[in-house]
Structure formats: structure tokens, C-alpha cells
Amino acid sequence: MTLPVKPSVPQVSLAALFRRFIGFGLLAWGGPVAQIGLLRRELVEQEHWISSERFNRTLAVYQALPGPEAHELCVYFGYLARGRIGGLLAGLGFMLPGLILMMGLSWFYVNIGIISPFALAFFAGAQAAVVALIVRAVHRIGAHALTDRWLGIISLLAAVATVVGVHFAVVLLMAGVTYFLISRRVAPVALAVLVATGVLTVMVALSGSGPSITAPDPGSAERAPAGSEAPVALLASGLKAGLLTFGGAYTAIPFLEADAVERDWMTSRTFLDGVALSGILPAPFIIFATFVGYVAGGPVGGLAITAGVFGPAFAFTLVGHRQLEQLVENRSIHALLDGITAGVVGLIAATAVLLMPVAVRSAFGAAIFAVALASQYLWRSGRTGAAAVLGSGMVAVSLYSAFGFAP
């Protein structure tokens, strides 16, 4: 009879800890599910740093909080090994490979430009796949978050309100308060909040002040010049996204896309290029924020927005993980968080709707989108996202070679 191994965090030097998590960062392909699976397999199942039960409980805490869960788990394991400095080094090590790669690709995108027609075709196909990944994320996150009809209604209303131009802060506030009131069985007040949200949505729609996204010329080969946006503004944008990414990195897309496009940092198409690049790198998916910051404000802007996005993920563990575990156990705030999460699902759905005409501009583009979306349902590997982006880009290049146009 084999006795169970007692969990024990190994004694490692700070340098060894940093190298170990850089290694994890180099293998961080396939999105958060694959990254979390890698950490579980090596640190829990093989090396027994903590028990499986403790890992599940810790993961549940981070899933209830904003921020990229895989990165937060790295900070957590580093904290267990060497305290706060260990958590800081583990988190930096995990994100460093992707950060360096994205900074390099952003430099190339800004200074060299995507001027080859084959490169333009590749990005056109990759953009269609990115929207497919966003649509799949709406379904995947919604399946877990929208657990009753009220949450579904709140999510749908949030999507409509966002499409017509209601500010996301209003949408999320209304979503959280409404479901909190419903959970407390204060139905008349909750209904009043829903009606007020509907009236506001109609007023914004009639005013014509909603978002307007126009797809640029598909044949355009202009280089995207680096902007001069102040690092403070980019840091604030990153903090906003980092504090509102409930449910995974995809939930950061609507917040960063709104800032990037509405503040004229870049076009929607350029934003999609950054998301596509993120999907094929070994990195937390939210590393596309670095691209946004680089295009908007150069290298300093890229680092500023990255610091903003990842700052909360570091702080939750390094400052107050124990207190946050206790907070998440407080059932009185669960309904508020559930309502906000439903609102975020609506925001992601609205983003997919608004980006669709930018990324899918022809019958071939629609076909690429459909195949990429189908692949996310047919294959459950953590690498299907990267494969869909790369494959779609290569198909688009083939179409250009054969017929002389991109999708």
C-alpha cells in the first residue's frame, strides 16, 4: 500500500524560483486553461507543493477576483515558497517571456509595419479567428456565470446597452445592484433599476452617440505610428482593465478596446492585430495590453499599461490573499459579484458584435470565422486558440496567393 505524499513547499533560492517560473512562462501556450493545468500537474500532482483540495480552493478564490488566474497562481506559489519577494519574482518570471516577445513584436509593428500584402492577408484571417475566440469566450464564461434567468436577462440588457453606447461603468453598476436586489427579494426596486437601465439605453440610442466602428480599407498597408499618449493615462487604463477582468483575460477586451478606439489611440483593426499576436505567444492572454500601450505611447506606454493590468494580480496575493479568501466566503457580496459578472459577459458579447464588421468583410472571411469558431467546440485542447489564429492566417495567405485578395 502506497501512503499519500504529504504536501510540502520545497526550500528554493530566489534565483532558482525566478528561473523556474520563467520556465513556466516559456511554456505558457494555449491560454489560461492550459497554463493552470501546467501548474497543477507540475507543482501539485508531481511535486506536491500543496494538496489538490487546497489548490482547488485557491483557484476558486482567484476565479472570483479580477485578473488572470494563471498569473495570480504563480504569484501565490512564489509567496508560499519565499514570501512576498518570492511571489513578486514568480509573477515576474511567468509574464517576462511574453512581455519581451510582445514588446519586440509591437516595435516591429510600429517601426517596420505590416506592409507586405501577404502579411496583411495573414492578419485579416487572424482577425476573423480572434472574433471567433471572443464569441466562444462569451459562451464558455456565460455557461458558468449565467446560472439563472435573471442573470441571463441582465447580461442581455448589458450587451444591448453597451452596443448603443451606455458607459460600461453604468452598465456594471446597474447589473450588480439589480441582481443584489433580486437576491434580497426586493423585486419592485430591482425592476425599477432594470426599467431605468432600459430607458437610459433607449435615450442613448436615440441620441445617436453610440460607438461607431468603421472598417478601414482591407488593402491598406499603412504603418501604425507610435502615439504619444501619457504613461499616466495608459497606467490608469491598465488598472481599470486589471480590476474589472472577472472571469478571465477575455473580459479585459471590452475595456481596453473602448479606451484604444474611443480615445483614438488606434483603429479597431489594429487592436484586433494586437489580440491576434497575443493569441499565438507563450504568455497570459491579457498580454495584448502591452501592444495597446506600445502603439498608444511607445515603449514606456507599453510598460505602463502592462504594470496597470498586472498590478492588481500581484497586489491581491502579496498584500491580502488571506483577507480576500475570507471576503470571498462572505455570502452577502456573492450576488453583487454575480451580477457584475453577468454584466461583463454582456460587455464581451457587445464587443464581439462591434468588432464583427471590422474582422469579417467578405464571404471568405465569414467562412474562416465559422471554421475557427467550430474548431473551438470540436477540439478541447488548450492550444486550439493559437492553432485557430495561426491556421486562419495561413488560410488567408493561401487565398491571397490563389485569388489575389484577402478575406
N, C-alpha and C positions, 0 to 999 in steps of 0.2 A: 504494500500500500504506500502510495506516494503522498507525503504530507504537503499541504499547501505552503507556498513560499510566503513568508511574512514580508509585507511591503516595507521598503526602507529606501530613503533617498540617499544616493551614493555621495561620498565626500569627493568633490572635484575642485580643481583650482579654477579661478575666474577665467584664465586663458583657455583652459580646456572646455569650460562651459560655453564660452563665446564661440569657439571653433565648432563645438557640437551643434549649436543652433544655426550657425552659418551653413553647416551641412544640411540641416533640415530645410533651410531656405533655398538651397540649390536643388532640392528635390520637391519643391512645393508646386508641382504641376497639378492641374486638374481641379482647382477650386477648393473651397473650404471643406467639403465633404471628404475629399481625398487627403487634404492636409491634416484634418482631425484624425482620420483613420491612421495616417502615418504616425502621429504622436501616440495614439492609443496602442498601436502594435508594438512600437519600439520601447516606449517608456513605461507602459502599464503591463502589457502582456509578456514582453520579453525580459525587461529589466526590473519590473516590479517596484517602480518608484512609489506608487500609491496603489490602493485596491481599485478594482473595477467599479465598485459601488461609489467610492469617493470621486473617481473620475466622472461618472455619470452625474453626480450631484453638482460637481463643479461646472461641468458643461452646461447643465440646466441653468445655473446662475448666470453664466455669460450669455446664454441664448435669450435670457430675459432682459439683458442690458444691451445698450447700443455698442457698436464696434465689431470688428472682425474677430469671430470667436477663436479661430486657429491662432492668431497672433496673441490674443489675450491668454490662451492656454500656455503658450510659450513663456510669456511673462510670469505666469503662475508657477510653472515648473522651475524657472530660474529663481523665483522668490523662495521656493521650497529648498533649493539647493544652497543658495548663498545670500539670502535676504534680499533687500531692496536693490543693491548693486548687481546681484545675480539676476534679478528679474529684468533690470534695465538692459544688461548685456545680452540676455537671452532674447528679449524682444528685438533689440537692435540687430542681433545676428540673424534672426529669422527674416527680417524685412530688408536687410542690406543687399543681398544679391539682386532682388527685384528692383530695388531703388536705383542701384547703379545701372542696371540694364535699361530701365525706363528713362533715366536721365540721359543716357547715351542715345537712345532711340529718339527722344524728344529733341536733342541737339541736332541730330541728323534731319529730322522732320522740319525743324525751323530753319536751319542754316543751309542745308543741301536741297531739301524739298523733294516732294514726290512728283518729279517731272516726267518720268518715263511713262508712256501710255500703258505699259504692262503693269507698272506699279499702281497706276490709277485704277486699272481694271481689278487688280487684286484687292484693293481697299473697297471698291464698290461691292464686290462679292462678300468681303468680310463684314461690311456694314449690314448687309441683309441678314447674315448669320447672327450678328450681335443683337439685332431686334428680336430674332427668334429666341435667343437666350433670355432676353428680358421677358418675353411672353411666357416662356416656360417657368421663369422665376416667379411670375405672378401666380401661376397655377400651383407651383410647389409650395410657396410661402402661404398662399391663401388656403390651401388644403389643411394646413396645420393651424392657421390663425383664425379663420372664419368658422368657428365651431357652432354657431347658431345663426338663425335667420337675421337677427338684429345686426350682428357683426357684418353679415353679407350686405344688408341694406346700407349700413354706414359706409362700407367700403365702396359700394357703387356710387353713392352720393358724393363721396370724396373724389372719386375719379371724374365724375361729371363736373364738379365744382372746379377741379384743377384744370381740366381741359378748357373751360371757358375763361379761366384767369383769376379765380379766387386765390389769394395768397396762401401758401402752404401752412403757415403758422395758424391762420384762422381755421383751415381745414382740420389740422391735427387737434387743435383745442376743442373744436366742436365734436370731433369724433370721440376723444377721450371723455369729455364731460357727458355726452349723450349716453354712452354705454355705462358710465359710472352711475348715472341717474336711473337707467333701466335696471341695473343690478340691485339698486336700492329700492326698486319698485315704486319709483316716483314717476310713473308713466306720463301724467299730464305735462310735467315740466320737461321731460325728455322729448315728448312730442313737440313741445313749443320750440325747443332747441333745433330739432330737425326741420321744422317749418321755417324757422328763421334762416337756417342754412340754405334751404331751398329758395327762399325769397332773395337772399343775397346772391345766390348763383344766377338766378334769372336776371337780376338787376345788372350784374357784371356782364352777362351775355348780351343784354340789350344795349349796353353802353359801347360794345364793340372794343373793349380794352383788353380782351383776352390775348393769349400768346399767339403769335403768327410766325410760323416756321416755313421758310421758302427754300426749297432745294436749289442749290447752285447748279450751274451748268455741269452736267456729268463729264463733259470733255475738258473742264477747266484743269489746268496744270499749274496754277499759281502756288508759289511757295507761301507757307504760313509764317509771317514775320513774328518775332517775339514781341510781345507787348511790353508796356511799362507800368502795369498795374502795381500799386504799392504793396509791399510784402505784408503790411498790417491787414489790408483788406483780404488778401489771399489766406492769411493765417485765420482770420475770422470766418471765412468761407469754409475752410477745412474743419475748424472747430464745430461749426454748425452741422456739417455732414457727419463728423465723428460722434456727435452727441445725439443724432437722430437716426442712426442706422440700426433700427430694431429689425431683427430677422435676417441679418446677413449683409454682405457687401453690396448686393444689388439694390438695397434700399437707399444707398447713398447716391445712386444715379440721378433721381429727380432733383435732389437738392443741388448737386454740383452742376447738372445740366442747366438748371434755371439760372444760376449765377453766371455760368460761362456764356450763355446765349443772350440772356436779357441784359447783361452788362456789356455786351459787345466785346467780350474777350476773344471769342472765336465763333465760327458758324456751327450749326448743328452737325454738319458733315464732318468738320474737323474734330468735334467732340466724339463722334462715333469712331473716328480713326483711333483716338486715344483708348477708347474702351476695347476696340479690337486688339490693339497692341497688348493691353493688359491681359486679355484672354489667352494669349499664347506665351506668356512669360512665367517662369517659376517664381511666383510671388503671390501675396494676398491679392485677390482680385481688385480690391479698392486702390491698388497702386496706380490706377488710371488717374487718380487725383494729381499725382506728380506731373503727368503730362499736361493736365489743365493748368496747373500753376506755372509750368515752364513756358507754355505758349503765351500765357497771360502776362508773365512777369520775368521771364528769363530764368537762369539757374537759381537765383535767390528766391524767386517766386515759387519754383518747383519745390525747394526745400521748405519754404514757409507753409505752403498748403499741406505738404506731407506731414509736417510737425503738427499742424492743426488736426488733421484726420486721425493720426495715431496717438496724439497726446492723451485723449480720454482713455484709450485702451491701456496705456501704461498706468495712468493715474488710478483707475479702478482697483487694480491689484496692489500697486506699490503704496497707495495711501490708505485704502479702506476695504480690502476684499472681505474681511471678516464682517464688517458692518453691512456690506452690501448683501452678503449671504443672509443676514438677519432681516434686512429690508425686503428682500425677495420673498421671504417667508411670511411677511405681513400681508395677509389676505385682503386687507381693506384697500390696498392700492392695485390689486390684480386687475380689477375691472377697468380702472383708468388706463393701465398699460395695455390691456387687451383692446380697448377702443382705439388707442393711438396706433397700435399695430395694424388694426383694420384700416385706419386712415392711410397708413403708409402703403399698404397693399394697393389701395386706390390710387395713390400717387404714382406708384410704379406702373400700374395699368395705364394711367393717363400719359405717362412718359412714352410708353410703347406706342400709343395712338398718335402722339405728336411727332414721333420720330419715324413712323412708318413711311410717310410720303417722301422723307429725305433719303431713306435707305432702300426703298423698293420703288424703282422708277420705270420698270418695264415688265413684260411678261416673263422674261428670263430671270429678272430679279425676284419676281414673285415665286417662280419655281425654285430658285435657290433658297429663298426664305422657307418655303414649305418643306423642302428636304431637310434643311438644317433643323427645323422645328421637330419634324418626325424623328430625326436621329436622337433627340433628347428624350423622347419617350420610349424608343425601341432599345436603346443601349444605356445601361445604368452605370457604366464605368465613370470614374471621376475625371477621365481625360476626354470625354465626349465633347465638352465645351470647346477645348482647344482644338480638337480634331475638326469640329464643325466650322470654326473660324478659318483655320488653315485650309481645309478642304474646299470651303466655299470660295475662298480667294483664288485657289488654284483652278477651280472650275471656271471662274470669271476670266482668268488669264487665257484658258483654253478657248472660251467663247470669243475673246478678242482676237486670238490668233486665227481662229477659223472663220469668223464672220466680220471682224473689223470693228466691233463695238463692245462696250462693257455693259453689264446688266444695269 
